[in-house]
Amino acid sequence: MIRKTFQIPLQEGQTLHFLGLGDIHWDTPECDRERLGRFVDWADQQGMRKDLVRIVGVGDYLDFASPTERRTLASSLHETTNLTLDKAHLASLREFLQVISPIKQTFLGLLTGHHYHVFVTRKVLGATWQGRSSDDWLAHQLGCAYLGTGATLFRLKFPHALHLDVLALHGGGGAQTPGGRIQKRIRFAEIAPTAHLVLSGHDNAKLAYPRSGLDFDHGKIKRYVIGTGSFQRAYLDDEPEAGYAERWGLVPADLGVTIVTIRIEQRNGKWRVDYHASV
């Protein structure tokens, strides 16, 4: 598990828009590229309004390749075949990077999900990246932290000795009912019971559910479990070749991201963090 602290220069009167971004599956027909482009434009415009945006990536930025596919590919491919795969995936990565580059300064770090590529050859990116993942490379290009393949627990530190603790992970397991999607995240929250925000993806759910509790020193503490959303469409119009969600009859999810708006304010002479989740 990766633990980090991020200093956020949030001032009174400013709004911080904090979110997890993942399950994009850029290199598939199901990816809603137009919607992703609108999201990038929105995030870019917040800076013009003097507000802040901070993003943690939760994995599955591209679709190639799944864990099963990686095991199969690693078994017995020729060097030239590996070179072809490395080149093809790098081209898709660079295409995706070009789209999100206008907001690269907003990324705190990237987690790895289920879908990623491991560069096999030296000829595409050199010896430095041989045996390392596409998500690691993407984080390097964005200038943010690579947060690994598991969970990350990090602290957002604000002025006036204020903070919020966040647990983020890609997640796993399917859930087709609203209760199942929430309960799964309640279970994730037990990993870090003091975290104010618990972010996870994988099932494409866009949701926020409060799980507040009591604390002897601070009284009530507000906590959210959050499904970070997706840009992967489930049912495509006028497309006879169905994707996996349609073939398996899975429930479609609302697309886009769940946003936590964060402000610092004085109330009754004390500084506090005010935060609300919105889908």
C-alpha positions in Angstrom: 0.0 0.0 0.0 1.2 3.5 -0.9 0.8 6.2 1.7 1.4 9.8 0.7 0.6 13.4 1.7 -0.5 16.1 -0.8 -0.4 19.7 0.0 -3.5 21.5 -1.4 -3.2 25.4 -1.6 -6.9 25.9 -1.1 -7.9 29.4 0.1 -11.0 30.7 1.7 -13.6 31.5 -1.1 -12.1 28.8 -3.4 -13.6 25.5 -4.3 -11.6 22.3 -4.7 -13.2 19.8 -7.1 -11.8 16.4 -6.1 -12.5 13.2 -7.9 -11.4 9.7 -9.0 -11.0 9.1 -12.7 -11.0 5.6 -14.2 -12.8 2.9 -16.2 -12.3 4.9 -19.3 -11.3 2.0 -21.7 -10.1 4.5 -24.2 -9.1 1.9 -26.9 -12.6 0.4 -27.3 -15.7 1.3 -29.2 -17.6 1.6 -25.9 -15.5 4.5 -24.7 -17.5 7.7 -24.8 -14.7 9.9 -26.1 -17.0 12.9 -26.6 -18.0 12.9 -23.0 -14.4 12.5 -21.8 -13.5 15.5 -24.0 -16.2 17.6 -22.3 -14.9 16.5 -18.9 -11.4 17.7 -19.8 -12.8 21.0 -21.0 -14.8 21.4 -17.7 -11.7 20.6 -15.6 -9.6 23.0 -17.6 -12.1 25.8 -17.2 -12.2 25.6 -13.4 -8.7 26.9 -13.3 -9.8 30.0 -15.2 -12.4 30.5 -12.5 -9.6 30.4 -9.9 -10.9 27.1 -8.5 -8.9 23.9 -8.1 -9.3 20.4 -9.5 -7.4 17.4 -8.2 -7.7 13.9 -9.6 -6.6 10.5 -8.5 -6.7 7.9 -11.3 -8.3 4.6 -10.2 -7.3 2.4 -13.2 -8.5 0.9 -16.5 -7.6 4.0 -18.6 -7.2 1.7 -21.6 -8.7 -1.7 -22.1 -5.7 -3.7 -23.3 -5.0 -6.1 -21.6 -7.0 -8.0 -18.9 -5.3 -10.2 -16.4 -6.2 -13.4 -18.3 -5.0 -11.9 -21.5 -1.7 -10.9 -20.0 -1.1 -14.4 -18.7 -1.8 -15.8 -22.1 0.4 -13.3 -23.9 3.3 -13.8 -21.6 3.5 -17.5 -22.4 5.0 -18.0 -25.8 5.2 -14.9 -28.1 8.0 -14.2 -30.5 10.1 -11.1 -29.9 8.6 -9.5 -33.1 5.1 -10.1 -31.9 5.9 -8.5 -28.5 7.4 -5.5 -30.3 4.2 -5.1 -32.4 2.1 -5.2 -29.2 4.3 -2.7 -27.4 4.2 -0.3 -30.4 0.4 -0.6 -30.7 -0.3 0.0 -27.1 2.1 2.9 -26.9 0.3 4.5 -29.8 -3.0 4.2 -27.9 -1.4 5.5 -24.8 -0.1 8.6 -26.5 -3.4 9.2 -28.1 -5.1 9.1 -24.7 -2.4 11.2 -23.2 -2.9 13.9 -25.8 -6.6 14.2 -24.8 -5.9 14.6 -21.0 -2.7 16.6 -21.3 -4.5 20.0 -20.9 -5.3 19.0 -17.3 -2.1 17.0 -16.5 -1.3 19.4 -13.6 -4.5 18.3 -11.8 -3.4 14.7 -11.3 -2.1 13.7 -7.9 -1.4 10.1 -8.9 -2.5 7.0 -10.8 -3.5 3.6 -9.5 -3.4 0.5 -11.7 -6.6 -1.4 -12.4 -7.3 -4.8 -14.0 -6.5 -3.6 -17.5 -2.9 -2.5 -18.4 0.0 -3.5 -20.5 3.5 -4.5 -19.5 6.2 -3.4 -21.9 8.2 -6.5 -22.9 10.8 -5.2 -25.3 13.5 -2.6 -25.0 13.1 -1.3 -28.6 10.0 0.8 -28.0 10.8 2.8 -24.8 14.3 1.6 -23.9 15.6 -0.5 -21.0 14.2 1.9 -18.4 10.6 0.8 -19.2 11.1 -2.8 -20.0 9.0 -4.9 -17.6 7.1 -1.9 -16.3 3.5 -1.1 -16.8 1.7 1.3 -19.1 0.1 3.0 -16.1 3.5 3.6 -14.6 4.6 5.2 -17.9 1.4 7.3 -18.1 1.9 8.6 -14.5 5.5 9.6 -15.5 4.2 11.5 -18.5 1.6 13.4 -16.4 4.2 14.3 -13.8 2.3 12.7 -11.0 2.8 9.8 -8.5 2.5 6.2 -9.6 0.4 4.7 -6.8 0.9 1.0 -7.6 -1.4 -1.9 -8.2 -3.2 -2.1 -4.8 -4.7 0.5 -2.5 -3.4 4.0 -1.6 -4.1 5.9 1.6 -3.3 9.6 1.3 -3.9 12.8 3.1 -5.1 16.1 1.5 -3.5 18.8 3.7 -5.0 22.3 3.6 -4.1 25.5 5.3 -5.0 26.1 9.0 -3.9 22.5 9.9 -6.9 21.0 8.2 -7.0 17.7 6.3 -9.1 15.0 4.7 -7.9 11.3 4.6 -8.7 9.3 1.4 -8.6 5.6 0.6 -8.5 4.9 -3.1 -8.4 1.5 -4.9 -9.5 0.2 -8.2 -11.8 -2.4 -6.6 -13.2 -5.6 -7.8 -16.1 -7.9 -8.0 -19.4 -7.4 -9.8 -22.6 -6.0 -8.3 -25.8 -5.5 -10.3 -28.1 -4.1 -7.5 -27.8 -0.6 -5.9 -27.4 -2.3 -2.5 -24.7 -4.6 -3.7 -22.7 -1.7 -5.2 -22.9 0.3 -1.9 -22.3 -2.7 0.4 -19.2 -3.6 -1.5 -17.8 -0.1 -0.9 -18.8 -0.2 2.8 -16.6 -3.3 3.1 -13.8 -1.4 1.4 -14.2 1.4 3.9 -13.5 -1.0 6.7 -9.9 -1.2 5.4 -9.4 2.4 6.6 -12.2 3.2 9.1 -11.0 6.8 9.7 -10.8 7.8 6.0 -13.2 10.6 5.2 -13.5 9.5 1.6 -13.3 6.0 0.1 -13.0 5.9 -3.7 -13.3 2.8 -5.9 -14.2 1.9 -9.4 -14.2 -1.3 -11.5 -18.0 -1.8 -11.7 -18.6 1.6 -13.4 -21.0 2.7 -10.7 -21.3 6.5 -10.2 -22.5 6.9 -6.6 -21.9 8.6 -3.3 -23.2 7.2 0.0 -22.7 8.8 3.4 -21.3 6.6 6.2 -20.9 9.2 8.9 -20.0 8.2 12.5 -19.1 9.6 15.9 -15.8 10.5 17.3 -15.0 11.3 20.9 -12.8 14.3 20.2 -14.5 15.7 17.1 -18.1 14.7 17.5 -19.7 13.7 14.2 -17.4 12.9 11.3 -18.8 12.9 7.8 -17.6 10.1 5.6 -18.5 9.0 2.0 -18.1 5.8 0.1 -17.8 6.7 -3.6 -18.2 4.9 -6.9 -15.9 6.9 -9.2 -18.0 6.4 -12.4 -16.9 5.5 -15.9 -16.7 6.6 -19.6 -17.5 3.1 -20.8 -20.9 2.8 -22.6 -22.8 -0.5 -22.0 -25.3 -0.4 -24.9 -24.4 1.0 -28.3 -27.1 2.3 -30.6 -27.4 0.6 -34.0 -24.4 -1.7 -33.3 -25.0 -5.4 -34.0 -21.6 -6.4 -32.4 -22.4 -6.1 -28.7 -19.9 -5.3 -26.0 -19.4 -7.5 -22.9 -22.0 -5.6 -20.8 -24.7 -6.1 -23.4 -23.8 -9.7 -24.0 -24.0 -10.5 -20.3 -27.1 -8.4 -19.8 -25.5 -6.1 -17.2 -27.2 -3.1 -15.9 -25.9 0.1 -17.6 -24.4 2.8 -15.4 -24.6 6.5 -15.6 -21.5 7.9 -17.3 -19.2 10.6 -16.0 -17.6 11.1 -12.6 -18.5 11.7 -9.0 -17.2 15.0 -7.7 -16.5 16.0 -4.1 -16.6 19.8 -3.7 -14.3 20.9 -0.9 -14.1 24.3 0.8 -12.4 25.7 3.9 -14.3 28.1 6.1 -14.5 29.7 9.5 -17.5 28.7 11.6 -18.0 29.9 15.2 -14.4 31.1 15.2 -12.9 27.8 14.1 -11.6 26.7 10.7 -13.2 23.6 9.2 -13.4 21.6 6.0 -16.8 21.6 4.3 -17.2 18.9 1.7 -20.1 17.4 -0.3 -20.3 14.6 -2.9 -22.3 15.0 -6.1 -23.1 12.6 -8.9 
